[in-house]
C-alpha cells in the first residue's frame, strides 16, 4: 500500500478536529452561538463560491458573503413565511455583480442558505440529540468513505469529476450511517425507520460532496479556498453537511421525523 495515499491524513485530522470541536461547542450551547456559527459559515461559503466561479473575485466575494451571512442570522428571528425571501435574497443580489457563473452562484447560494436554515431549525425544533445524529451520520460517511476508498479501492464513483471517490467508499459510508441510525434508534426509542433515513442522509451528503466537486472542476480549482489545512475551504468541508441538511429539510415534509417518536 502506497504511503502517498495517507500523506494528507494528519492535516485533515487536525483541522477536522478543530472544526468539529468548534461546531460541537456551538451545537451544545445552542441559541445565538449556534445561529451565529451557522450564519458565519454560510457567509464564508458564499465568499468561497464567488471566488471560485467569478473572475472579479475581489470585487464581489466579500460583499455577497456579507449579504449571505446577514440574511442567514436574521431568518430564525422571523416567521418562516417572512424568512423565505431572505433565504433567496443573496442569490438575487449576486446576479448583477457576477461577470460569469451567475447561475451556478445563484443555485448554490440558495442551497447554502436553505441548508443553514435547516441546521438552525433542526437544533431549535428537535434539540441537541438529533443535531448530533445528523453530524454523526455525515462524519461517519466521510470517514468511512475516506478509509474504505483508500484501503479497498475498486471502481470509481464518478472519475470524471472526483477521481478519488470509489463505490467501496460510498457503500462503506452507507453502512456506517445505518449503524449510527441503529444506535440512535436504540438510545432514543425511535423506530427502525431511522436506519433508512440515516442511509438516505448519507447519500444526500455524498451528492452534496459531488455537486461541489463539479463546481470546482468547472472552475479549474482544487479547493474552494485554503482556510483549512488538508481540507481546503469551508465549502470543501461542509459540502456533505449542506446536502444532508437540505435533504432532511425536504424529507421532513414527507416522513415523520424523528420516526416512531411522534
Secondary structure as UniProt FT lines:
FT   HELIX           3..6
FT   TURN            7..8
FT   HELIX           9..29
FT   HELIX           31..53
FT   HELIX           57..75
FT   TURN            76..77
FT   HELIX           80..95
FT   TURN            96..97
FT   HELIX           102..126
FT   HELIX           128..151
FT   STRAND          156..158
FT   TURN            159..161
FT   STRAND          162..166
FT   HELIX           167..188
FT   HELIX           193..219
FT   TURN            229..231
FT   HELIX           234..251
FT   TURN            252..254
FT   TURN            259..260
//
